Amino acid sequence: MPTLLHVLNFLFVLLEVIVLFNAIIIVHEWGHFLAARWRGLKIEEFGVWFGKPLWKKEIGGVVYSLGTIPAGGFVKLPQLAPMDLIEGETDTPRETLPKISALDKIIVAFAGPLFSFLLAIVLACGVWFVGKPVSEFEKTTTIGYVEPGSPAEIAGLRPGDKILEVDGHKVKRFLGMINSVNWFVVRSEGEKIPFTIEREGKVLTVDSGWTLEKRKSWQRAGLREVHILPAQPTRIKEVEPGSPAAEAGLKPGDVISAVNGTRIFTPGVLTEAITKAPGQPIALTINRAGAPLDFTIQPKPLSFQGDAPKPRIGILWDFDISLEHPTPTQQIVDSVSSIGNMVGALFSPKSGVKAQHFSGPVGIGRLYYQMFEAEHGWRMALAFSVFLNVNLAILNLLPFPILDGGHIVLAVIETIRRKPVSLLVLEKIQGVCGLLLFAFILYVTFFDIQDLPWRRLTSQKEVPAAVEK
């Protein structure tokens, strides 16, 4: 049963998500607003949020409004291509307004992506200063766990193998979209995925098969998996008083190197051993100050933070989170590379990455919520916002009508034809493209909703938690 504290925490985190997400969109629209003022365009309204206005006031010939739906904002510029589907119908007949040059249209349209990009640079400077939290398991390329019976196990991959290359690409980390093990598995296109690994000082090549998780037709399609997880620290952070671990003499700082005689590279192996043989004693090899020690511990039912009692030995793992300080340039380059990787995968005929794997506002909001709930959450959100703003800038420059890039293309066509495109034609183009854009957003939102906590897929794999349960 949620307590008042839980409800207040939920509302506070939700408020953080709404404020940050809306600030990113409003800065983009502010770029259009300032450019329109500079070039002397008619600005009918600058709106924060959509829906029925809670507040509305005309100042200096511009109507400023605050809507009821917290989903960004808009600027009504009737001298540009019609945007009635999104912003509502204009109050000023377009045919009565003075004509503006194609250059003015290009400048105003380009200003939104420019401000998104400038905000990305500002945020990247902030990340450079405060640091970006990175877990040890994110930085490693060492395998910590291989699922029994998986393509990886059949191919011969083992815990402790250090992965050097995947599908011919060098890897520097396990997770993420830049030079990572996970991404090159997902992005592979062959029947087999070659892994170059280092094992006991020798470099080997292993060709692994892969699987696609079978899901319902209305669920997001699965992506390629070989079923391996990254190595994680097996260092003890805390020992619960009175627990089997405390009675056996385990101490904070001890590193568990083997369970039942098998070397381990991730805490999940201990949990798995206890679950598979409930009631049976567990043999542990501990590294303490460089010296190996052997213990035999009998798990017993213990609860953690109100959970139902489960067989445990009573330890809390020490997962070290370090702060990296990537330069703004590196952050921008990585963001552009990530977007390029996703777009490249989307348009590759052999790739398993589809449009449904993109996220809309609901998916992005869910990611922000998860970040703010985590340790160093605001730092994570700051770093993700760099990527999101670069993404917003690039996608808005695509030459698709209703996007800023579409306005620019129309202005270029106007320059070549030496006359504007017919208003009637523009209204039809913008209307059709607006409906297509809304359809795409609804399409990805349909899948995003299934990823919310109450619809989380039971088959989704997560990195083992920091608590031995």
C-alpha positions as CSV (number, residue, x, y, z in Angstrom):
1,M,0.0,0.0,0.0
2,P,1.6,3.3,-1.0
3,T,2.3,5.7,1.8
4,L,1.9,9.4,1.8
5,L,5.7,9.7,1.4
6,H,5.6,7.5,-1.7
7,V,2.8,9.5,-3.2
8,L,4.6,12.8,-2.5
9,N,7.8,11.4,-4.0
10,F,6.0,10.3,-7.1
11,L,4.4,13.7,-7.6
12,F,7.7,15.5,-7.0
13,V,9.5,13.3,-9.6
14,L,6.7,13.7,-12.0
15,L,6.9,17.5,-11.6
16,E,10.6,17.3,-12.4
17,V,9.9,15.4,-15.5
18,I,7.2,17.8,-16.7
19,V,9.3,20.9,-16.0
20,L,12.4,19.6,-17.8
21,F,10.6,18.1,-20.8
22,N,8.6,21.2,-21.3
23,A,11.6,23.5,-20.9
24,I,13.3,21.7,-23.8
25,I,10.4,22.2,-26.1
26,I,9.7,25.8,-25.1
27,V,13.4,26.8,-25.7
28,H,13.0,25.4,-29.3
29,E,9.8,27.5,-29.8
30,W,11.5,30.5,-28.2
31,G,14.1,30.4,-31.0
32,H,11.3,30.7,-33.6
33,F,9.8,33.6,-31.6
34,L,13.0,35.6,-31.3
35,A,13.9,35.1,-35.0
36,A,10.4,36.1,-36.0
37,R,10.7,39.3,-34.0
38,W,14.0,40.0,-35.5
39,R,12.8,39.5,-39.1
40,G,9.6,41.5,-38.5
41,L,7.1,38.7,-38.9
42,K,3.6,38.8,-37.5
43,I,3.5,36.9,-34.2
44,E,0.0,36.1,-33.3
45,E,0.5,34.0,-30.2
46,F,3.2,32.4,-28.1
47,G,1.7,29.5,-26.2
48,V,3.1,27.5,-23.4
49,W,1.2,24.1,-23.3
50,F,-1.8,23.2,-25.4
51,G,-5.6,22.9,-24.8
52,K,-8.0,25.4,-23.3
53,P,-6.1,28.4,-22.0
54,L,-5.8,28.8,-18.2
55,W,-4.4,32.3,-18.8
56,K,-4.2,34.5,-21.8
57,K,-3.0,38.1,-22.2
58,E,-2.1,40.3,-25.1
59,I,1.2,42.2,-24.7
60,G,2.8,44.3,-27.4
61,G,0.5,42.9,-30.1
62,V,1.4,39.3,-29.2
63,V,-1.0,37.0,-27.3
64,Y,0.7,35.0,-24.5
65,S,-1.1,32.0,-23.2
66,L,-0.8,29.0,-20.8
67,G,-2.8,25.9,-21.7
68,T,-4.1,23.0,-19.8
69,I,-2.1,20.2,-21.4
70,P,1.5,20.2,-20.3
71,A,3.1,19.2,-23.6
72,G,5.5,21.9,-24.7
73,G,4.4,25.0,-26.6
74,F,4.0,26.8,-29.9
75,V,4.4,30.1,-31.8
76,K,1.6,31.1,-34.2
77,L,3.3,32.6,-37.3
78,P,0.6,33.0,-40.0
79,Q,3.1,34.2,-42.6
80,L,4.7,30.8,-42.6
81,A,3.2,27.6,-44.0
82,P,-0.2,26.8,-42.2
83,M,0.1,24.9,-38.9
84,D,-3.5,25.0,-38.0
85,L,-3.7,21.3,-37.1
86,I,-1.2,21.8,-34.3
87,E,-1.6,25.4,-33.3
88,G,-5.2,26.0,-34.1
89,E,-6.7,28.3,-36.7
90,T,-5.1,31.7,-37.1
91,D,-7.2,34.8,-36.2
92,T,-5.5,36.8,-38.9
93,P,-6.5,36.2,-42.6
94,R,-3.2,35.2,-44.2
95,E,-4.0,36.9,-47.5
96,T,-4.2,40.3,-45.7
97,L,-0.7,40.0,-44.3
98,P,2.4,41.4,-46.1
99,K,4.6,38.9,-47.9
100,I,7.9,37.9,-46.4
101,S,11.0,36.8,-48.2
102,A,12.1,33.2,-48.5
103,L,15.2,34.1,-46.5
104,D,13.0,35.3,-43.6
105,K,11.2,32.0,-43.7
106,I,14.5,30.0,-43.7
107,I,15.9,32.1,-40.8
108,V,12.8,31.7,-38.6
109,A,12.4,28.0,-39.4
110,F,16.1,27.3,-38.7
111,A,16.1,29.2,-35.4
112,G,14.2,26.5,-33.5
113,P,16.7,23.7,-34.2
114,L,19.5,26.2,-33.6
115,F,18.2,27.0,-30.2
116,S,17.8,23.3,-29.4
117,F,21.4,22.7,-30.4
118,L,22.6,25.7,-28.4
119,L,20.7,24.4,-25.4
120,A,22.4,21.0,-25.9
121,I,25.8,22.8,-25.8
122,V,24.9,24.6,-22.6
123,L,23.7,21.4,-21.0
124,A,26.8,19.6,-22.2
125,C,28.9,22.2,-20.4
126,G,26.9,21.5,-17.3
127,V,27.6,17.7,-17.6
128,W,31.3,18.5,-18.2
129,F,31.3,20.4,-14.9
130,V,29.1,18.2,-12.6
131,G,30.0,14.9,-14.2
132,K,28.0,12.0,-15.8
133,P,27.4,9.0,-13.5
134,V,28.7,5.7,-15.0
135,S,28.4,2.3,-13.4
136,E,31.3,-0.2,-13.5
137,F,29.2,-2.7,-15.5
138,E,28.5,-0.1,-18.2
139,K,32.2,0.5,-18.8
140,T,33.4,-3.2,-18.9
141,T,33.4,-5.5,-22.0
142,T,33.8,-8.6,-19.8
143,I,31.1,-11.1,-19.7
144,G,29.6,-11.7,-16.3
145,Y,26.8,-14.1,-17.0
146,V,25.9,-16.5,-19.9
147,E,22.4,-17.8,-19.8
148,P,22.3,-21.7,-19.8
149,G,21.3,-23.1,-23.2
150,S,21.6,-19.7,-24.9
151,P,23.2,-19.1,-28.3
152,A,26.2,-17.6,-26.4
153,E,26.7,-20.7,-24.3
154,I,26.3,-23.0,-27.3
155,A,28.9,-21.0,-29.2
156,G,31.3,-21.3,-26.3
157,L,31.3,-17.8,-24.7
158,R,32.0,-17.9,-21.0
159,P,31.8,-15.7,-17.9
160,G,35.1,-13.8,-17.6
161,D,35.7,-13.6,-21.4
162,K,36.7,-10.0,-22.4
163,I,35.0,-9.0,-25.6
164,L,37.2,-7.1,-28.0
165,E,35.0,-7.0,-31.1
166,V,31.4,-7.8,-32.1
167,D,30.5,-8.4,-35.7
168,G,33.8,-6.9,-36.8
169,H,33.4,-3.7,-34.7
170,K,35.7,-2.8,-31.8
171,V,33.8,-2.3,-28.5
172,K,34.6,-0.1,-25.6
173,R,31.6,-0.7,-23.3
174,F,28.8,-3.3,-22.8
175,L,25.8,-1.0,-22.9
176,G,24.7,2.0,-24.9
177,M,24.6,2.9,-28.6
178,I,28.2,3.9,-29.2
179,N,30.8,1.2,-29.7
180,S,29.0,-1.2,-27.3
181,V,28.5,-5.0,-27.2
182,N,24.8,-4.6,-26.9
183,W,24.3,-2.3,-29.9
184,F,26.4,-4.4,-32.3
185,V,24.5,-7.5,-31.3
186,V,21.2,-5.7,-32.0
187,R,22.5,-4.1,-35.2
188,S,24.0,-7.3,-36.6
189,E,22.5,-8.7,-39.9
190,G,24.1,-12.1,-40.5
191,E,23.0,-15.6,-39.5
192,K,25.9,-15.7,-37.0
193,I,27.5,-12.9,-34.9
194,P,31.3,-13.2,-34.7
195,F,32.8,-12.3,-31.3
196,T,36.5,-11.6,-30.8
197,I,37.4,-12.3,-27.2
198,E,40.4,-12.5,-24.9
199,R,40.5,-15.5,-22.6
200,E,43.4,-16.3,-20.3
201,G,45.7,-14.2,-22.4
202,K,44.7,-15.7,-25.8
203,V,42.6,-14.0,-28.5
204,L,39.8,-16.2,-29.9
205,T,37.0,-15.8,-32.4
206,V,33.6,-17.3,-31.6
207,D,30.6,-17.3,-33.9
208,S,27.4,-17.1,-31.9
209,G,23.8,-17.6,-33.0
210,W,21.1,-15.3,-31.8
211,T,17.4,-15.3,-30.8
212,L,14.4,-13.0,-31.2
213,E,12.0,-13.1,-28.3
214,K,8.5,-14.1,-29.5
215,R,5.9,-11.5,-28.5
216,K,2.3,-10.8,-29.3
217,S,1.5,-9.0,-32.5
218,W,0.6,-5.8,-30.6
219,Q,3.8,-5.8,-28.6
220,R,7.1,-4.3,-29.6
221,A,9.1,-6.8,-31.6
222,G,12.0,-8.3,-29.9
223,L,15.6,-7.4,-30.9
224,R,18.5,-9.8,-31.4
225,E,20.0,-11.3,-28.3
226,V,22.7,-13.8,-27.5
227,H,21.8,-13.7,-23.8
228,I,24.9,-12.5,-22.0
229,L,25.2,-9.9,-19.2
230,P,28.1,-7.7,-18.3
231,A,30.5,-8.4,-15.4
232,Q,29.7,-6.5,-12.2
233,P,31.6,-5.9,-8.9
234,T,31.0,-8.7,-6.4
235,R,32.2,-6.5,-3.5
236,I,30.2,-6.4,-0.3
237,K,29.0,-3.0,0.8
238,E,27.1,-3.9,4.0
239,V,26.5,-7.0,6.1
240,E,23.1,-7.2,7.9
241,P,23.5,-7.6,11.7
242,G,22.4,-11.1,12.8
243,S,22.3,-12.5,9.3
244,P,24.0,-15.7,8.2
245,A,26.7,-13.6,6.5
246,A,27.4,-11.7,9.8
247,E,27.5,-14.9,11.8
248,A,29.9,-16.5,9.3
249,G,32.2,-13.4,9.6
250,L,31.8,-11.7,6.2
251,K,32.8,-8.0,6.3
252,P,32.2,-4.9,4.1
253,G,34.9,-4.8,1.5
254,D,35.1,-8.5,1.0
255,V,35.0,-9.6,-2.6
256,I,33.2,-12.9,-3.4
257,S,35.3,-14.6,-6.1
258,A,33.6,-18.0,-6.2
259,V,30.3,-19.7,-5.3
260,N,30.3,-23.5,-4.8
261,G,33.7,-23.7,-6.4
262,T,32.8,-21.8,-9.5
263,R,34.4,-18.4,-10.2
264,I,31.8,-15.6,-10.5
265,F,31.8,-12.3,-12.3
266,T,28.4,-10.9,-11.3
267,P,26.3,-10.9,-8.0
268,G,23.4,-12.5,-9.8
269,V,25.2,-15.9,-9.7
270,L,25.0,-16.0,-5.9
271,T,21.3,-15.2,-6.0
272,E,20.8,-17.9,-8.6
273,A,22.7,-20.5,-6.6
274,I,20.6,-19.8,-3.5
275,T,17.3,-19.9,-5.5
276,K,18.1,-23.2,-7.3
277,A,19.0,-25.0,-4.1
278,P,16.9,-23.5,-1.3
279,G,17.8,-24.7,2.1
280,Q,21.3,-25.9,1.0
281,P,24.5,-24.4,2.4
282,I,26.5,-22.2,0.0
283,A,30.3,-22.5,-0.3
284,L,31.9,-19.1,-0.8
285,T,35.5,-18.1,-1.6
286,I,36.2,-14.5,-0.4
287,N,39.1,-12.3,-1.3
288,R,39.9,-10.1,1.7
289,A,42.9,-7.8,1.5
290,G,44.4,-10.0,-1.2
291,A,44.1,-13.3,0.8
292,P,41.5,-16.0,-0.2
293,L,39.2,-17.3,2.5
294,D,36.7,-20.0,2.4
295,F,33.2,-19.9,4.1
296,T,30.2,-22.2,4.2
297,I,27.0,-20.3,4.9
298,Q,23.5,-21.6,5.4
299,P,20.9,-19.1,3.9
300,K,17.8,-18.4,5.8
301,P,14.5,-16.5,5.0
302,L,15.1,-12.8,5.4
303,S,13.1,-9.8,4.3
304,F,14.4,-6.6,2.7
305,Q,12.6,-3.3,2.8
306,G,9.3,-5.0,3.6
307,D,9.5,-7.7,0.9
308,A,8.3,-11.2,1.7
309,P,11.1,-13.2,3.3
310,K,13.3,-15.1,0.9
311,P,16.4,-17.3,1.4
312,R,19.3,-14.9,1.7
313,I,22.6,-14.6,3.4
314,G,22.1,-10.9,4.2
315,I,24.5,-8.8,2.2
316,L,24.3,-5.6,0.2
317,W,26.5,-5.3,-2.9
318,D,28.8,-2.4,-3.5
319,F,28.2,-1.1,-7.0
320,D,30.6,1.7,-7.6
321,I,29.3,4.7,-9.6
322,S,31.9,7.0,-10.9
323,L,31.6,10.4,-12.4
324,E,33.0,11.0,-15.9
325,H,33.5,14.4,-17.3
326,P,33.2,14.2,-21.1
327,T,33.9,17.4,-23.0
328,P,30.9,19.1,-24.6
329,T,32.3,18.3,-28.1
330,Q,32.5,14.6,-27.2
331,Q,28.9,14.6,-25.9
332,I,27.6,16.3,-29.1
333,V,29.6,13.9,-31.3
334,D,28.3,10.9,-29.4
335,S,24.7,12.2,-29.6
336,V,24.9,12.7,-33.4
337,S,26.5,9.2,-33.7
338,S,23.7,7.6,-31.7
339,I,21.1,9.3,-33.9
340,G,22.9,8.2,-37.0
341,N,23.1,4.6,-35.7
342,M,19.4,4.5,-35.1
343,V,18.4,6.0,-38.4
344,G,20.9,3.8,-40.3
345,A,19.5,0.7,-38.6
346,L,15.9,1.8,-39.3
347,F,16.5,2.1,-43.0
348,S,18.6,-1.1,-43.4
349,P,16.5,-3.8,-44.9
350,K,18.2,-6.6,-42.9
351,S,18.0,-4.8,-39.6
352,G,15.7,-5.9,-36.8
353,V,15.3,-2.2,-35.7
354,K,11.9,-0.8,-36.7
355,A,10.0,2.4,-36.2
356,Q,8.2,0.9,-33.3
357,H,11.5,0.8,-31.4
358,F,11.6,4.6,-31.3
359,S,10.0,6.4,-28.3
360,G,7.5,9.3,-28.2
361,P,6.6,11.7,-25.4
362,V,5.4,8.9,-23.1
363,G,8.5,6.8,-23.6
364,I,10.8,9.8,-23.1
365,G,8.8,10.8,-20.0
366,R,9.2,7.3,-18.6
367,L,13.0,7.4,-19.1
368,Y,13.2,10.7,-17.3
369,Y,11.1,9.4,-14.4
370,Q,13.4,6.4,-14.0
371,M,16.4,8.6,-14.1
372,F,15.1,11.1,-11.4
373,E,14.3,8.1,-9.2
374,A,17.8,6.7,-9.3
375,E,20.9,7.8,-7.5
376,H,22.6,10.7,-9.3
377,G,19.3,10.9,-11.2
378,W,19.5,14.6,-12.0
379,R,23.0,14.1,-13.5
380,M,21.6,11.3,-15.7
381,A,18.7,13.5,-16.8
382,L,21.1,16.3,-17.6
383,A,23.3,14.0,-19.8
384,F,20.2,12.5,-21.5
385,S,18.9,16.0,-22.2
386,V,22.0,16.7,-24.3
387,F,21.1,13.8,-26.5
388,L,17.4,14.8,-26.6
389,N,18.1,18.3,-27.7
390,V,20.5,17.3,-30.4
391,N,17.9,14.7,-31.5
392,L,15.2,17.5,-31.5
393,A,17.4,19.7,-33.6
394,I,18.3,17.1,-36.2
395,L,14.9,15.6,-36.6
396,N,13.3,19.0,-37.0
397,L,15.6,19.7,-39.9
398,L,14.4,16.7,-41.9
399,P,12.8,17.9,-45.1
400,F,9.3,16.8,-44.1
401,P,6.4,19.3,-44.4
402,I,5.2,20.5,-40.9
403,L,8.7,20.2,-39.6
404,D,11.2,23.1,-39.6
405,G,13.1,21.3,-42.4
406,G,9.9,21.3,-44.5
407,H,9.5,25.0,-44.1
408,I,13.1,25.5,-45.3
409,V,12.5,23.3,-48.3
410,L,9.4,25.2,-49.2
411,A,11.3,28.5,-48.9
412,V,14.0,27.1,-51.2
413,I,11.3,26.0,-53.7
414,E,9.9,29.5,-53.5
415,T,13.3,31.0,-54.3
416,I,13.7,28.8,-57.3
417,R,10.1,29.4,-58.6
418,R,10.4,33.1,-57.6
419,K,6.9,33.0,-56.1
420,P,5.4,31.3,-53.0
421,V,3.7,27.9,-53.2
422,S,-0.1,28.3,-53.4
423,L,-1.7,28.7,-50.0
424,L,-4.3,26.1,-50.9
425,V,-1.6,23.6,-51.8
426,L,0.3,24.4,-48.6
427,E,-2.8,23.8,-46.5
428,K,-3.4,20.4,-48.0
429,I,0.3,19.4,-47.7
430,Q,0.5,20.5,-44.1
431,G,-2.8,18.9,-43.2
432,V,-1.8,15.5,-44.7
433,C,1.7,15.6,-43.2
434,G,0.3,16.7,-39.9
435,L,-2.0,13.7,-39.8
436,L,0.9,11.4,-40.7
437,L,3.0,12.9,-37.9
438,F,0.3,12.4,-35.4
439,A,-0.3,8.9,-36.6
440,F,3.4,8.1,-36.1
441,I,3.4,9.6,-32.6
442,L,0.3,7.6,-31.7
443,Y,1.9,4.5,-33.2
444,V,5.1,4.7,-31.0
445,T,3.0,5.8,-28.0
446,F,0.9,2.6,-28.3
447,F,4.1,0.7,-27.6
448,D,5.5,3.1,-25.1
449,I,2.4,2.6,-22.9
450,Q,3.2,-1.1,-22.7
451,D,6.5,-0.3,-21.2
452,L,5.0,1.6,-18.3
453,P,5.3,-0.2,-14.9
454,W,1.8,-1.7,-14.9
455,R,2.4,-3.1,-18.4
456,R,6.0,-4.1,-18.2
457,L,6.7,-7.3,-20.2
458,T,7.4,-10.2,-17.9
459,S,10.2,-11.4,-20.2
460,Q,12.2,-8.1,-19.9
461,K,15.7,-8.8,-18.6
462,E,17.3,-6.4,-16.1
463,V,20.8,-6.2,-14.7
464,P,20.8,-7.9,-11.3
465,A,19.9,-5.6,-8.5
466,A,22.3,-4.2,-5.9
467,V,20.7,-6.3,-3.1
468,E,21.3,-10.0,-2.6
469,K,17.7,-11.3,-2.2
